[in-house]
Amino acid sequence: MMSCDFGNVFHGLKPAMTMVLVQTVFAGVNIFYKLAIFDGMSLRVLVAYRYVFAAAFLAPLAFFMERKSRPKLTWMILFQGFLCGLFGGALAQNLYVMSLGLTSATFASAMANLVPAITFIMAVTFGLERLCIRTLGGKAKILGTLVGIGGAMLLTFYKGIEINLWSTHLIQLHDHRQSHGADSHVETGNRILGALLAVGSCLSYATWLIIQTKMSEKYPYQYSSTALMCVMASIQATLFAICIEKDWSQWKLGWNIRLLTVAYSGIFASGLIVTLVAWCVRLKGPLFVSIFNPLMLVLVALAGSVILAEKLHLGSVLGAVLIVTGLYLVLWGKSKEMKRMSTSQLIPSKSSRVSSEAIEVIVGSPNNNNNTTFQSEIALNNSAEITSFRSLGSNLETKDFDLDDIK
């Protein structure tokens, strides 16, 4: 009896344990990115190699998994795949790694949690999301968006006192990039530029989610759509890197941190994790996946302090807390709206003159670093991504989510 109960408990914890693993892998991407940057690797080449590895891994997987059910590709699907590869892959990741190079892994990870807020704004603008300002859920989404934006501004412009988590660091790193005469003004400029690049990455990721929403209506095959996106992104990122990067030695991969970074981010983050996220989305829904996104920020902050010797400041901590608070407010508001709409559809109206209308709710899960094919919870939302909230998009669902059920 006890062994049976233990088995049931373990089975119930598998989705949560899986999402912890997913966020741990995504946190590892940020750390490996920063290590490769410290090693002097070109950011454009890094992104190009990531998608080359991801496409090489996912293309055969998609062929064998969906070879019997997948329809023929049309020119419209190819064009949408091209746009998904551009906005959700090459452009979003290039902007992200540039932001990461100018700031820190913790800073970039915190800014990535803005994906739901940005996606919500874009969804309202394009008519994919209703504002519903008179409802409690609508007010929560608006408040969460404002809180998240306020947190991003605080993270960017306020530094504050330094917070020392550890007295020693496990690894002593040396930045191979040239830096002459660095001072507080240069650092402030880097933070502002890095924040702008991070916001640009979130905008690109949110745009991808909107396009992915349309694509998934006619092509709801997660492995094939993700593989198509990675193939397009690998072509785009490689052409961009060839045009910008003139040093051909940057393309050489030895048995070093560069090869480990591109293989890890391409095969694991953009490949194997897609399957795990897909399983969690089918089992628990996109909202359940979304609420684990801030865990990556915590893991990156801890790992960045230990491995990268990054220094935390009060402004970074307060800004990250506000961004995560805004994320959960948006998610909570969305879940309440979905619950209310689901209930209104189940309860018949007392007046025969009132006709019921089907309301489509587009849900998914974002992540700025993972190129999964799931719509971000915030609109559409990718969160995507996020955030981001990703994402982190191809299967649309109309479901009743409640944060109490998730707990």
DATA-V744396 format. One record per pair of residues at least 6 apart in sequence whose ideal C-beta (glycine too) atoms are under 6 Angstrom apart, sorted by the first residue. I is the first residue (numbers start at 0). J is the second residue. D is the distance in whole Angstrom. If there is no record, write none. Layout:
{{I	J	D} {I	J	D}}
This chain:
{{14	279	5} {14	282	6} {14	283	5} {17	275	5} {17	279	6} {18	279	6} {18	291	4} {21	272	5} {21	275	6} {22	291	5} {22	294	4} {22	295	4} {24	267	6} {24	268	6} {24	272	5} {25	295	5} {25	368	5} {25	369	6} {26	295	5} {26	298	4} {26	299	5} {28	264	5} {28	268	5} {28	368	5} {29	104	4} {29	108	6} {29	299	5} {30	302	5} {31	260	4} {31	263	6} {32	96	6} {32	99	6} {33	104	5} {33	307	6} {34	256	5} {35	45	6} {35	256	6} {35	257	6} {35	260	4} {36	100	5} {37	172	5} {37	174	5} {38	256	5} {39	175	4} {40	257	5} {41	244	5} {41	249	4} {42	96	5} {42	97	6} {42	100	6} {43	240	4} {43	243	5} {43	244	5} {44	240	5} {44	244	6} {44	249	5} {44	250	6} {46	92	5} {46	93	5} {46	236	5} {47	236	4} {47	237	4} {47	240	4} {48	261	4} {49	261	5} {49	264	5} {49	265	5} {50	88	6} {50	229	5} {50	232	4} {50	233	4} {50	236	5} {51	233	5} {52	261	6} {52	262	6} {52	265	3} {52	266	6} {53	229	4} {53	265	4} {53	269	4} {53	270	6} {54	229	4} {54	230	5} {54	233	5} {56	266	5} {56	270	4} {57	225	6} {57	226	4} {57	229	5} {57	270	6} {58	226	5} {60	222	6} {61	222	4} {61	223	4} {61	226	4} {64	222	5} {65	220	5} {65	222	5} {65	223	5} {69	220	5} {69	223	5} {76	218	5} {79	214	4} {80	227	4} {80	228	6} {80	231	5} {81	231	5} {82	210	5} {83	207	6} {83	210	6} {83	211	6} {83	228	4} {84	228	5} {84	231	3} {84	232	4} {84	235	6} {85	235	6} {86	203	5} {86	206	4} {86	207	4} {87	207	3} {88	228	6} {88	232	3} {88	370	6} {89	232	5} {89	235	4} {89	236	4} {90	203	5} {91	200	5} {91	203	4} {91	204	5} {94	196	5} {94	199	5} {94	200	4} {95	200	4} {97	196	5} {98	107	5} {98	193	4} {98	196	4} {98	197	4} {99	107	4} {101	189	4} {101	192	6} {101	193	4} {102	190	6} {102	193	4} {103	309	5} {104	299	5} {104	303	5} {105	299	6} {105	300	5} {105	303	5} {107	197	6} {108	295	6} {108	296	5} {108	299	4} {109	154	6} {109	296	6} {109	319	4} {109	322	6} {110	197	4} {111	367	3} {111	385	6} {111	386	5} {112	322	5} {112	326	5} {112	386	5} {113	147	6} {113	151	6} {113	201	5} {114	201	5} {114	204	6} {114	365	5} {114	381	6} {114	382	3} {114	383	4} {114	384	5} {114	385	3} {114	386	3} {114	387	2} {114	388	6} {115	326	6} {115	329	5} {115	377	4} {115	380	6} {115	382	5} {115	386	6} {115	387	6} {115	388	4} {116	144	4} {116	147	4} {117	201	5} {117	202	6} {117	205	5} {118	205	4} {118	208	6} {118	375	5} {118	377	5} {118	378	4} {118	380	3} {118	381	6} {119	144	6} {119	377	5} {119	378	5} {121	205	5} {122	128	4} {122	378	3} {122	379	5} {123	130	6} {127	379	6} {128	378	5} {130	137	6} {131	137	3} {136	332	4} {136	335	4} {136	336	4} {139	328	5} {139	331	6} {139	332	3} {140	329	5} {140	332	4} {142	328	6} {143	325	4} {143	328	3} {143	329	4} {146	321	6} {146	324	6} {146	325	4} {147	322	5} {147	325	3} {149	321	6} {150	318	5} {150	321	3} {150	322	4} {153	317	6} {153	318	4} {154	315	6} {154	318	3} {155	190	6} {155	194	4} {157	314	4} {158	312	5} {158	314	5} {159	312	5} {159	313	3} {159	314	4} {160	313	5} {161	310	6} {161	312	6} {162	311	4} {164	304	5} {165	304	6} {168	308	4} {169	305	5} {170	306	5} {204	367	6} {204	381	5} {204	383	4} {204	384	4} {205	381	6} {208	374	6} {208	375	5} {208	379	5} {208	380	5} {208	381	3} {208	383	6} {209	379	6} {211	392	5} {211	393	6} {212	361	6} {212	374	6} {212	379	5} {215	393	4} {215	395	6} {218	224	6} {219	394	6} {221	277	6} {221	372	5} {221	393	5} {224	372	5} {224	393	5} {225	273	6} {225	372	5} {252	258	4} {268	369	6} {269	370	5} {273	371	5} {276	371	5} {279	288	5} {280	288	6} {280	373	6} {284	398	5} {284	400	6} {285	362	4} {285	363	5} {285	364	5} {285	376	5} {286	334	6} {286	376	5} {286	400	4} {287	405	5} {288	364	4} {289	330	6} {289	364	5} {289	376	4} {289	388	5} {292	386	6} {292	388	5} {293	323	4} {296	319	6} {303	309	4} {326	388	5} {329	377	6} {330	376	6} {331	402	6} {333	376	6} {334	400	4} {334	401	6} {334	402	6} {337	360	6} {337	399	6} {337	400	6} {338	399	6} {338	401	6} {340	358	5} {341	399	4} {360	397	5} {361	374	6} {361	379	5} {361	395	5} {362	376	6} {362	396	5} {363	373	4} {363	374	2} {363	375	5} {363	390	6} {363	392	5} {364	373	5} {364	389	5} {364	390	4} {364	391	5} {365	375	3} {365	381	4} {365	382	2} {365	383	2} {365	384	4} {365	385	3} {365	386	4} {365	387	3} {365	388	5} {365	389	2} {365	390	3} {365	391	4} {366	384	4} {366	385	5} {366	386	6} {366	387	6} {366	389	4} {366	390	5} {366	391	3} {367	384	4} {367	385	5} {367	386	6} {367	387	6} {369	391	5} {371	391	5} {372	392	5} {372	393	4} {373	390	5} {373	392	4} {374	392	4} {375	381	4} {375	382	3} {375	383	4} {375	387	5} {375	388	6} {375	389	5} {375	390	4} {376	388	6} {377	388	6} {381	387	6} {381	389	5} {381	390	5} {382	388	4} {382	389	4} {382	390	5} {382	391	5} {383	389	4} {383	390	4} {383	391	5} {384	390	5} {384	391	4} {385	391	5}}
